[in-house]
Each structure stands twice: as structure tokens, then as C-alpha cells.
Amino acid sequence: MASSPTFLGLKGQTLVYAVVLCSSFGFLLFGYDLGFMGGLTTSPEFLNQFGNPNASLLGFLVSSYEVGAMIGAIAVFLSGDRFGRKLINIAGAAIVAIGAAIQTSSFGVGQFLAGRLIAGFGLGMMTTVIPIWLAECATPKNRGRMMAMQLSNLIMGLIIANWVDYGMSFYAGSIQWRLPCALQIAFCLIVCCFMPWLPESPRYLANVGKIGEAAFNLAALRGDHPDTESVAMEMKEIQYAIAVESEETGSWADVFKDGGVSGFTRVAIAFSANFFQQLLIPWIVVDKAGRRRLFIIGSLGMGTCMTLSAIFVGIGTKGLGYAAAVVLYLFQSFFTLGWQSNMWIYPSELLPLKLRLRGGAIAVVSQWLWTFLVVEITPPMITNIGYKSYIVFAIVNFVTVPFVYFLYPETSRLPLEAVDLLFANRANGRRPGILEVVRDSTNKAFMADVHATLEERARYGAAEAKTEKPDAVAEIESTAEV
């Protein structure tokens, strides 16, 4: 048998790590922007260049990035699956670089604002497709850990930005702020040069009918040959899911419909997962503890921290002020463990293949929309109601606990195609409600049956599995040879 295929001489988990590394530059850019703009807003050179803008305008110069990112995610939603995961990512990186160049060369507020919006647009494209690309390339058992590793680069971006801002503060002239702006371009160039040599998502390729290329890429990602049983079986599972979905779904509006796969329910949950959030331990626990448990632990911890902050700040003694600062760090720890490590990968796991890109785009719109609103409303909220602001945030966090418990299915360590069976009709043809889906997702016996059913349907076809056989499934046996 011939050796297994490779990309850049890499295969198997090493190749998956390369995908993680390359795609993580999108989140590094996210973190870098959060960090470097914070330094620029206190830079005398920057403020003088733009006429010392008032607090409101300065805040919008920062938050306009989120507006651009939200529009970029909407653009991905409208474009659909026609371009592929890699091409959207590369195009997004190129647009970020253009926006960064405009910011770097700015001499007026209008030009800088345009650069922020354009760069944000590109990042919105990247952050929409990156989790999907990774989820479709990684194995079920380590998918969450790969995403947690990728998100660690967000923190790395913050660290780099803070050190760059600090170092440039010792220089006079506009280079003090122009160089931090220009550094974004370097990260974009790495993506544009490295990503073309990595594998496209095998699930995307299968969805557009490129079965041979999909099998080749999947074999490289699994470190095996396309003819081996494990790779062939995974390809058949992918093709079976595509065949079933193709019977019911077909247009952009499917994200708002049931579509035979509980499409709207799954999109709504993905949207909320980004609304409710606004790193080495996550590497270890994210795939072992499960998505639901970490969401709930994170929300309980964050809600408790916000409650304590309200008490400490409300009383207002010096000692409690120090305690409030400690609680702030604890809040960030719970956020990182519970939500940040999960919410970027969860929509990609939850959504069916045909809705994954558009549904994921809506989830990312949620992320950027609520981030923008929180950034805009928090300063006036604190000014007007003071410590009571923390009570508002505490309530929001506590409310998410029953929401997750009753409405969020468990997806950790599941093949993406097995998630579809969670939402499929039960044996009597009855469509399960979301409460039943959630309950079944935590039932070990039921999930063992799901795994067995998926393997049986993929291996023998729906007829032999004694289930209703969609017309498209009949084509699987003739196209599944790899």
C-alpha cells in the first residue's frame, strides 16, 4: 500500500497542529487589536494627530472594529459555501492587512475610522470560518482541546500588543502609534503565505462533490491511507449526513427553518452561545469535562464574582477595593475556563454541515454585536448606577445556567455527523423537542446507540439499517469508494 498523503510533509495529528497554528493567527489578531488600541488611546502622539477626540469619539474609534467584524460575518453568511474555508480565511487576512495599512497611513479621523472598519470586516470573515475549518479537520476526541490551544493565541496577541505599546512609548513622533498599527500586516502575511499549503476541510469538499479530494485530505489529517477502513468509514459517515441533509435543506433561509434537521433550533443555540460570553487549564479539561458542564461552571463562577464585586465596590472600603481587584481576575479565570474555551467551537459542532457556515456566521454576528453593545453601554452604566452595574452582569450570568442546562445538548467528543442523529426523528417518526435532545445527549446508553446507528447507516445504507431511506442516500454506495 502506498504511503499516506501529506501536506508540507506533515500528516495525522501533526498536520492538525499545523492547521491550529495557522488558523490561530485570526484570534491572535483579535487579541492584538484589543491590546494595541488600548495603548493608542493614551498615546499623546496619537491623540494629537487626531485632534484630541472626546471620549465618545475615541470609544467609537475602538469599537468600530467590532462593527466591521459584524458586517464581515454577515458577508460570509450571504456568500454561503461557495468559496471554501481556506479561501474565506485568506481573503479575510488580506482585507485585515489593507485595513491595517490604511490605519497606519492615516492623518485624519475619517481615514483611521475607515481602516478600522475594513480591518474589522476582514477579521469578522476570519473568525467566522476558523472554528468551522478546525472543527471539520480535528478528531472528535481532541476537537475542543485544539480550539482551546488556538484561543490561547488571543491571549498571546494581547501580550504582544501590550509589550509593543510599551516599547514604542519611548519613541517620539508618529512611529509611536503607526508601528503598532502596521504590525498587524505581518500576522496577515503569515496566514496568506502558510494557509494555501494546508488541507481544505474534507467535509466542505465532500459537500461540493469533490469526493476524491475530500478522502485525500481526510487521510492526510488522520495520518492514514484513503483506502484504510477507518478513513473510508468516516468518509461514508460524512456522505450519509450530506445525503440526508440534501433532502430537506437548500437555501440561506434554512437557518431560520426546521429543515428536517432542527436547523433553526441549532442556529438559535449557536447564536446564544456567543451572546452569553462577551488558558492552559482549558487545554486539559475542555474535552474531558464536556461543553455543558464547563458552560455552567463558568456562568456560576462569573455570576458569583460579579455579585462579590457589587458588594465590595458598594461598601467601598480600601481593603474591599483590593478584594474587588482579586475577584476581577477570578472572573476572567472562570470566563476562560467556562465560555471562551467552548463557545467558539460549540456552534461548529452543533450545526449541520449544510448550515454550518451560515449558522456559524450568525453566531459570530452575535459575538461582535453584543461585544460592541457591551463596550458602548458599560461606561455610561457605571457612571449612572455605579456598583449596581455588577448586579446586572451577575443576573445575566446566573440566567445562563438554566438556559444551558435545559437547552444546550452535549457535543463533546462526538463525531460531527453523530450530532445530526441527536436531532433526527425517533423510531416512530416523531421529531424530538429540544428538551428531549438535551436529555438524550447526556444519556450514555442512547449515545452508544447513536454511534452504532451512524456506523450502521454509513456502512450499509439506510435500507439495511431499517430506517426511511432518502432518495439521495441511494447514491452513497456508488460514490463512497475512495
Secondary structure, DSSP 4 states (H G I P E B T S, - for coil): -PPPP-BTTB-HHHHHHHHHHHHHHHHHHHHHHHHHHHHHTT-HHHHHHTT---HHHHHHHHHHHHHHHHHHHHHHHHHTTSS-HHHHHHHHHHHHHHHHHHHHT--SHHHHHHHHHHHHHHHHHHHHHHHHHHHHHS-GGGHHHHHHHHHHHHHHHHHHHHHHHHHHTTS-STHHHHHHHHHHHHHHHHHHHHGGGSPPPHHHHHHTT-HHHHHHHHHHHHTS-TTSHHHHHHHHHHHHHHHHHHTT--SGGGGGS-TTTTHHHHHHHHHHHHHT---HHHHHHHHHH-HHHHHHHHHHHHHHHHHHHHHHHHH--HHHHHHHHHHHHHHHHHHIIIIITTTTTHHHHHS-HHHHHHHHHHHHHHHHHHHHHHHHHHHHHHHHHTTHHHHHHHHHHHHHHHHHHHH----TT--HHHHHHHSS--TTSPPPPHHHHHHHHT-HHHHHHHHHHHHHHHHH-TTTTTS---GGGGGHHHH---
